[in-house]
Amino acid sequence: MVKYTCFLCAKKISEEMMGKRVRCPYCGSKMLYKSRTSITKVQAV
């Protein structure tokens, strides 16, 4: 599941909440970006 973050109101938005529109359902902004996934560092053995 892809999560987006609104550039203006900083709310987290799922792909299902947006539907076919590329607008924030909270503030109506068209500027959204994908949230980065956290990276797990593994120590080499």
N, CA, C and O atoms as a CHARMM CRD file, in Angstrom:
* protein
*
  180
    1    1 MET  N      0.84600  -1.17700   0.00000 PROA 1      0.00000
    2    1 MET  CA     0.00000   0.00000   0.00000 PROA 1      0.00000
    3    1 MET  C      0.89300   1.24300   0.00000 PROA 1      0.00000
    4    1 MET  O      1.79900   1.37700   0.82200 PROA 1      0.00000
    5    2 VAL  N      0.62300   2.11700  -0.91100 PROA 2      0.00000
    6    2 VAL  CA     1.41800   3.32900  -1.06400 PROA 2      0.00000
    7    2 VAL  C      0.82500   4.43400  -0.19700 PROA 2      0.00000
    8    2 VAL  O     -0.38600   4.65700  -0.20400 PROA 2      0.00000
    9    3 LYS  N      1.67700   5.11800   0.54300 PROA 3      0.00000
   10    3 LYS  CA     1.25300   6.24800   1.36400 PROA 3      0.00000
   11    3 LYS  C      1.84100   7.52600   0.78900 PROA 3      0.00000
   12    3 LYS  O      3.01700   7.57700   0.42800 PROA 3      0.00000
   13    4 TYR  N      1.02200   8.54100   0.71100 PROA 4      0.00000
   14    4 TYR  CA     1.46000   9.85600   0.25000 PROA 4      0.00000
   15    4 TYR  C      1.33500  10.84700   1.39300 PROA 4      0.00000
   16    4 TYR  O      0.55200  10.63900   2.32000 PROA 4      0.00000
   17    5 THR  N      2.09800  11.91400   1.33000 PROA 5      0.00000
   18    5 THR  CA     2.03200  12.98700   2.31400 PROA 5      0.00000
   19    5 THR  C      1.73000  14.28400   1.58000 PROA 5      0.00000
   20    5 THR  O      2.34300  14.58800   0.55700 PROA 5      0.00000
   21    6 CYS  N      0.78500  15.04300   2.10800 PROA 6      0.00000
   22    6 CYS  CA     0.43600  16.32900   1.51500 PROA 6      0.00000
   23    6 CYS  C      1.52400  17.34100   1.84500 PROA 6      0.00000
   24    6 CYS  O      2.00300  17.40500   2.97700 PROA 6      0.00000
   25    7 PHE  N      1.90800  18.12700   0.84900 PROA 7      0.00000
   26    7 PHE  CA     2.96800  19.11100   1.03200 PROA 7      0.00000
   27    7 PHE  C      2.50500  20.28300   1.90200 PROA 7      0.00000
   28    7 PHE  O      3.30500  20.85600   2.64200 PROA 7      0.00000
   29    8 LEU  N      1.22000  20.64200   1.81800 PROA 8      0.00000
   30    8 LEU  CA     0.73100  21.80000   2.56100 PROA 8      0.00000
   31    8 LEU  C      0.28800  21.46400   3.99100 PROA 8      0.00000
   32    8 LEU  O      0.71500  22.12500   4.93700 PROA 8      0.00000
   33    9 CYS  N     -0.55600  20.45100   4.15600 PROA 9      0.00000
   34    9 CYS  CA    -1.09900  20.16600   5.49700 PROA 9      0.00000
   35    9 CYS  C     -0.37200  19.01200   6.18900 PROA 9      0.00000
   36    9 CYS  O     -0.63200  18.74900   7.36300 PROA 9      0.00000
   37   10 ALA  N      0.53100  18.31700   5.49200 PROA 10     0.00000
   38   10 ALA  CA     1.36300  17.23300   6.03400 PROA 10     0.00000
   39   10 ALA  C      0.55900  16.04400   6.55500 PROA 10     0.00000
   40   10 ALA  O      1.03000  15.31700   7.42900 PROA 10     0.00000
   41   11 LYS  N     -0.64300  15.84100   6.02800 PROA 11     0.00000
   42   11 LYS  CA    -1.45300  14.67400   6.41300 PROA 11     0.00000
   43   11 LYS  C     -1.02600  13.47600   5.57300 PROA 11     0.00000
   44   11 LYS  O     -0.64500  13.61500   4.41100 PROA 11     0.00000
   45   12 LYS  N     -1.10000  12.28900   6.19000 PROA 12     0.00000
   46   12 LYS  CA    -0.79500  11.04100   5.49200 PROA 12     0.00000
   47   12 LYS  C     -2.04700  10.58900   4.75500 PROA 12     0.00000
   48   12 LYS  O     -3.13700  10.56200   5.32700 PROA 12     0.00000
   49   13 ILE  N     -1.88700  10.23300   3.47600 PROA 13     0.00000
   50   13 ILE  CA    -3.01000   9.86300   2.63600 PROA 13     0.00000
   51   13 ILE  C     -2.70300   8.52600   1.97500 PROA 13     0.00000
   52   13 ILE  O     -1.63700   8.35100   1.38500 PROA 13     0.00000
   53   14 SER  N     -3.63600   7.58400   2.07300 PROA 14     0.00000
   54   14 SER  CA    -3.44500   6.30200   1.39500 PROA 14     0.00000
   55   14 SER  C     -3.95700   6.40800  -0.03200 PROA 14     0.00000
   56   14 SER  O     -4.70000   7.32800  -0.37400 PROA 14     0.00000
   57   15 GLU  N     -3.55500   5.46700  -0.84600 PROA 15     0.00000
   58   15 GLU  CA    -3.94400   5.47000  -2.25400 PROA 15     0.00000
   59   15 GLU  C     -5.45900   5.31000  -2.40600 PROA 15     0.00000
   60   15 GLU  O     -6.04800   5.87500  -3.32700 PROA 15     0.00000
   61   16 GLU  N     -6.09200   4.54900  -1.51400 PROA 16     0.00000
   62   16 GLU  CA    -7.53200   4.33700  -1.57600 PROA 16     0.00000
   63   16 GLU  C     -8.31300   5.60700  -1.24700 PROA 16     0.00000
   64   16 GLU  O     -9.38800   5.83200  -1.80300 PROA 16     0.00000
   65   17 MET  N     -7.78400   6.43500  -0.35200 PROA 17     0.00000
   66   17 MET  CA    -8.46700   7.67500   0.03300 PROA 17     0.00000
   67   17 MET  C     -8.50300   8.68400  -1.11300 PROA 17     0.00000
   68   17 MET  O     -9.46100   9.44500  -1.24100 PROA 17     0.00000
   69   18 MET  N     -7.46800   8.69100  -1.94200 PROA 18     0.00000
   70   18 MET  CA    -7.40500   9.65100  -3.03000 PROA 18     0.00000
   71   18 MET  C     -8.33000   9.27100  -4.17000 PROA 18     0.00000
   72   18 MET  O     -8.88700  10.14900  -4.83000 PROA 18     0.00000
   73   19 GLY  N     -8.50500   7.98400  -4.41400 PROA 19     0.00000
   74   19 GLY  CA    -9.30100   7.54900  -5.55700 PROA 19     0.00000
   75   19 GLY  C     -8.55300   7.82300  -6.84400 PROA 19     0.00000
   76   19 GLY  O     -7.35400   7.55700  -6.92900 PROA 19     0.00000
   77   20 LYS  N     -9.23500   8.35000  -7.84700 PROA 20     0.00000
   78   20 LYS  CA    -8.59400   8.63200  -9.13200 PROA 20     0.00000
   79   20 LYS  C     -8.06900  10.05300  -9.19600 PROA 20     0.00000
   80   20 LYS  O     -7.34000  10.39500 -10.12600 PROA 20     0.00000
   81   21 ARG  N     -8.42100  10.88900  -8.22900 PROA 21     0.00000
   82   21 ARG  CA    -7.95400  12.27400  -8.20400 PROA 21     0.00000
   83   21 ARG  C     -6.57900  12.35600  -7.56300 PROA 21     0.00000
   84   21 ARG  O     -6.23400  11.53800  -6.70900 PROA 21     0.00000
   85   22 VAL  N     -5.81000  13.32600  -7.96800 PROA 22     0.00000
   86   22 VAL  CA    -4.50300  13.55400  -7.34600 PROA 22     0.00000
   87   22 VAL  C     -4.60800  14.86100  -6.57300 PROA 22     0.00000
   88   22 VAL  O     -3.96600  15.85700  -6.90900 PROA 22     0.00000
   89   23 ARG  N     -5.42600  14.83500  -5.53900 PROA 23     0.00000
   90   23 ARG  CA    -5.61500  15.98800  -4.64800 PROA 23     0.00000
   91   23 ARG  C     -5.73500  15.49200  -3.22100 PROA 23     0.00000
   92   23 ARG  O     -6.21000  14.38300  -2.97500 PROA 23     0.00000
   93   24 CYS  N     -5.30800  16.30700  -2.29900 PROA 24     0.00000
   94   24 CYS  CA    -5.44400  15.98300  -0.88000 PROA 24     0.00000
   95   24 CYS  C     -6.92100  16.09700  -0.50100 PROA 24     0.00000
   96   24 CYS  O     -7.54000  17.12600  -0.77100 PROA 24     0.00000
   97   25 PRO  N     -7.50200  15.06000   0.11900 PROA 25     0.00000
   98   25 PRO  CA    -8.90800  15.14300   0.50300 PROA 25     0.00000
   99   25 PRO  C     -9.14500  16.10000   1.67500 PROA 25     0.00000
  100   25 PRO  O    -10.29000  16.46800   1.93900 PROA 25     0.00000
  101   26 TYR  N     -8.10200  16.50600   2.37300 PROA 26     0.00000
  102   26 TYR  CA    -8.24300  17.39700   3.52500 PROA 26     0.00000
  103   26 TYR  C     -8.18000  18.87200   3.14300 PROA 26     0.00000
  104   26 TYR  O     -9.02600  19.66100   3.56400 PROA 26     0.00000
  105   27 CYS  N     -7.16600  19.25000   2.33600 PROA 27     0.00000
  106   27 CYS  CA    -6.99900  20.67600   2.02000 PROA 27     0.00000
  107   27 CYS  C     -7.14900  21.00100   0.52900 PROA 27     0.00000
  108   27 CYS  O     -7.21000  22.17500   0.16300 PROA 27     0.00000
  109   28 GLY  N     -7.21000  19.97700  -0.34100 PROA 28     0.00000
  110   28 GLY  CA    -7.39000  20.20200  -1.76300 PROA 28     0.00000
  111   28 GLY  C     -6.11000  20.49000  -2.53200 PROA 28     0.00000
  112   28 GLY  O     -6.16800  20.82600  -3.71500 PROA 28     0.00000
  113   29 SER  N     -4.96700  20.36800  -1.89100 PROA 29     0.00000
  114   29 SER  CA    -3.68800  20.64200  -2.53900 PROA 29     0.00000
  115   29 SER  C     -3.38000  19.58800  -3.59600 PROA 29     0.00000
  116   29 SER  O     -3.75200  18.42500  -3.44100 PROA 29     0.00000
  117   30 LYS  N     -2.70700  19.98800  -4.66400 PROA 30     0.00000
  118   30 LYS  CA    -2.28600  19.05400  -5.71000 PROA 30     0.00000
  119   30 LYS  C     -0.85200  18.58400  -5.50100 PROA 30     0.00000
  120   30 LYS  O     -0.35300  17.76400  -6.27100 PROA 30     0.00000
  121   31 MET  N     -0.18900  19.08900  -4.47700 PROA 31     0.00000
  122   31 MET  CA     1.21700  18.74900  -4.24800 PROA 31     0.00000
  123   31 MET  C      1.31800  17.63300  -3.21200 PROA 31     0.00000
  124   31 MET  O      1.18600  17.87200  -2.01100 PROA 31     0.00000
  125   32 LEU  N      1.55400  16.41500  -3.68900 PROA 32     0.00000
  126   32 LEU  CA     1.70500  15.25000  -2.82000 PROA 32     0.00000
  127   32 LEU  C      3.04100  14.58600  -3.13400 PROA 32     0.00000
  128   32 LEU  O      3.54000  14.67000  -4.25600 PROA 32     0.00000
  129   33 TYR  N      3.61000  13.93000  -2.13500 PROA 33     0.00000
  130   33 TYR  CA     4.84000  13.17500  -2.37200 PROA 33     0.00000
  131   33 TYR  C      4.77600  11.86400  -1.61800 PROA 33     0.00000
  132   33 TYR  O      4.08800  11.75300  -0.60300 PROA 33     0.00000
  133   34 LYS  N      5.49200  10.87300  -2.11600 PROA 34     0.00000
  134   34 LYS  CA     5.51900   9.56200  -1.48200 PROA 34     0.00000
  135   34 LYS  C      6.39100   9.61900  -0.24000 PROA 34     0.00000
  136   34 LYS  O      7.47800  10.19700  -0.25100 PROA 34     0.00000
  137   35 SER  N      5.90100   9.01400   0.82100 PROA 35     0.00000
  138   35 SER  CA     6.68300   8.94200   2.05100 PROA 35     0.00000
  139   35 SER  C      7.78400   7.91000   1.86900 PROA 35     0.00000
  140   35 SER  O      7.56800   6.85600   1.27200 PROA 35     0.00000
  141   36 ARG  N      8.95900   8.21900   2.38600 PROA 36     0.00000
  142   36 ARG  CA    10.07300   7.28000   2.29300 PROA 36     0.00000
  143   36 ARG  C      9.89100   6.17200   3.30900 PROA 36     0.00000
  144   36 ARG  O      9.41500   6.40500   4.42000 PROA 36     0.00000
  145   37 THR  N     10.26700   4.98500   2.92900 PROA 37     0.00000
  146   37 THR  CA    10.21500   3.87400   3.85600 PROA 37     0.00000
  147   37 THR  C     11.44400   3.91900   4.75500 PROA 37     0.00000
  148   37 THR  O     12.49100   4.43000   4.35600 PROA 37     0.00000
  149   38 SER  N     11.32100   3.39500   5.94700 PROA 38     0.00000
  150   38 SER  CA    12.46100   3.39200   6.85900 PROA 38     0.00000
  151   38 SER  C     13.44000   2.29600   6.43500 PROA 38     0.00000
  152   38 SER  O     13.03500   1.21600   6.00400 PROA 38     0.00000
  153   39 ILE  N     14.70800   2.58900   6.56200 PROA 39     0.00000
  154   39 ILE  CA    15.75400   1.65500   6.16300 PROA 39     0.00000
  155   39 ILE  C     16.31000   0.98600   7.40700 PROA 39     0.00000
  156   39 ILE  O     16.65000   1.64700   8.38900 PROA 39     0.00000
  157   40 THR  N     16.39700  -0.32400   7.35000 PROA 40     0.00000
  158   40 THR  CA    16.95200  -1.08700   8.46100 PROA 40     0.00000
  159   40 THR  C     18.40100  -1.41000   8.13400 PROA 40     0.00000
  160   40 THR  O     18.69000  -2.07100   7.13700 PROA 40     0.00000
  161   41 LYS  N     19.31000  -0.93900   8.98400 PROA 41     0.00000
  162   41 LYS  CA    20.72900  -1.21300   8.77200 PROA 41     0.00000
  163   41 LYS  C     21.09000  -2.52900   9.46200 PROA 41     0.00000
  164   41 LYS  O     20.71800  -2.78000  10.60800 PROA 41     0.00000
  165   42 VAL  N     21.81800  -3.34800   8.73100 PROA 42     0.00000
  166   42 VAL  CA    22.23600  -4.64400   9.24900 PROA 42     0.00000
  167   42 VAL  C     23.75000  -4.63400   9.35300 PROA 42     0.00000
  168   42 VAL  O     24.44700  -4.25700   8.41100 PROA 42     0.00000
  169   43 GLN  N     24.24800  -5.05000  10.50000 PROA 43     0.00000
  170   43 GLN  CA    25.68800  -5.07100  10.70200 PROA 43     0.00000
  171   43 GLN  C     26.28400  -6.29800  10.00600 PROA 43     0.00000
  172   43 GLN  O     25.77400  -7.40900  10.14900 PROA 43     0.00000
  173   44 ALA  N     27.35400  -6.08900   9.26400 PROA 44     0.00000
  174   44 ALA  CA    28.00900  -7.18500   8.55600 PROA 44     0.00000
  175   44 ALA  C     28.68700  -8.11800   9.55200 PROA 44     0.00000
  176   44 ALA  O     29.19600  -7.68600  10.58500 PROA 44     0.00000
  177   45 VAL  N     28.68200  -9.37300   9.22700 PROA 45     0.00000
  178   45 VAL  CA    29.26100 -10.38000  10.12200 PROA 45     0.00000
  179   45 VAL  C     30.64100 -10.74800   9.67100 PROA 45     0.00000
  180   45 VAL  O     31.29300 -11.58300  10.29800 PROA 45     0.00000
